[in-house]
Amino acid sequence: MNIIVRNQAQIPNKYIRFAQWKLRQLDKKFNQLLYTEIYISKEGQYTPTYAATIKLGIPGNDMVIKTKSKNLNILWQNTFESVKTRMRRLKKQRTN
């Protein structure tokens, strides 16, 4: 699986490494990811709102997941919960 990260918000690398680690775990669990693109942007200056867009390359149509939050920890938590539920639904549809 290939992971491409576009960090326009200049967030620290520990958050990028965490995201890559979570995606590798999901790839091991579901074994359907071909590639992943992560786009991170920031809106505002004093109290920035971070936006993460994850494009999951899977067989068939790609999945795009968008989340926003003011806290990076909450952003990643919400993003990967969404990724996990979508991957679970996809696996359920493919097995039926």
C-alpha positions as CSV (number, residue, x, y, z in Angstrom):
1,M,0.0,0.0,0.0
2,N,1.3,3.4,-0.9
3,I,0.6,6.4,1.4
4,I,0.9,10.0,0.1
5,V,0.7,12.9,2.6
6,R,0.1,16.5,1.7
7,N,0.6,18.5,4.9
8,Q,-0.4,22.1,4.0
9,A,-1.1,22.9,7.7
10,Q,2.5,22.3,8.8
11,I,1.4,20.0,11.6
12,P,4.1,18.0,13.5
13,N,5.4,14.8,12.1
14,K,4.1,12.7,15.0
15,Y,0.6,13.2,13.8
16,I,1.6,12.1,10.3
17,R,3.3,9.0,11.6
18,F,0.3,8.2,13.7
19,A,-2.0,8.5,10.7
20,Q,0.3,6.2,8.6
21,W,0.4,3.7,11.5
22,K,-3.4,3.6,11.8
23,L,-3.8,3.2,8.0
24,R,-1.3,0.3,8.0
25,Q,-3.3,-1.4,10.8
26,L,-6.5,-1.0,8.8
27,D,-4.8,-2.4,5.7
28,K,-3.7,-5.5,7.7
29,K,-7.2,-6.0,9.1
30,F,-9.2,-5.5,5.9
31,N,-6.6,-6.2,3.2
32,Q,-8.3,-4.0,0.6
33,L,-6.4,-0.7,0.4
34,L,-4.4,-0.1,-2.7
35,Y,-3.3,3.4,-2.0
36,T,-4.1,6.3,0.4
37,E,-3.8,10.0,0.0
38,I,-4.0,12.3,3.0
39,Y,-4.6,16.0,2.6
40,I,-4.3,18.2,5.7
41,S,-5.2,21.9,5.7
42,K,-5.7,24.7,8.2
43,E,-8.4,27.4,8.3
44,G,-8.0,30.5,10.4
45,Q,-5.0,31.9,12.3
46,Y,-5.8,32.5,16.0
47,T,-8.0,29.4,16.6
48,P,-7.3,27.3,13.6
49,T,-9.7,24.6,12.4
50,Y,-7.9,21.6,10.9
51,A,-9.4,19.8,8.0
52,A,-8.4,16.3,6.9
53,T,-9.4,14.7,3.7
54,I,-8.5,11.0,3.2
55,K,-8.9,9.4,-0.2
56,L,-8.8,5.6,0.0
57,G,-8.0,3.7,-3.1
58,I,-9.9,0.4,-3.0
59,P,-11.0,-2.0,-5.7
60,G,-13.9,-0.3,-7.4
61,N,-14.7,3.3,-6.6
62,D,-12.4,5.3,-4.3
63,M,-13.7,6.5,-0.9
64,V,-13.3,10.1,0.2
65,I,-13.6,11.0,3.9
66,K,-13.6,14.6,5.1
67,T,-13.5,15.7,8.8
68,K,-12.8,19.0,10.6
69,S,-11.9,19.8,14.1
70,K,-10.0,22.4,16.2
71,N,-8.0,19.7,18.1
72,L,-5.7,17.4,16.1
73,N,-6.3,14.4,18.4
74,I,-10.0,14.6,18.0
75,L,-9.6,15.1,14.3
76,W,-7.7,11.9,13.9
77,Q,-10.0,10.0,16.2
78,N,-13.1,11.0,14.2
79,T,-11.3,10.4,10.9
80,F,-10.2,6.9,11.7
81,E,-13.6,5.9,13.2
82,S,-15.2,6.9,9.9
83,V,-12.6,5.0,7.9
84,K,-13.1,1.9,10.1
85,T,-16.9,1.9,9.8
86,R,-16.8,2.5,6.0
87,M,-14.2,-0.3,5.5
88,R,-16.4,-2.6,7.7
89,R,-19.5,-1.8,5.6
90,L,-17.5,-2.4,2.4
91,K,-16.2,-5.8,3.6
92,K,-19.8,-6.7,4.6
93,Q,-21.1,-5.8,1.2
94,R,-18.4,-7.7,-0.6
95,T,-19.0,-10.9,1.4
96,N,-22.8,-10.9,0.9
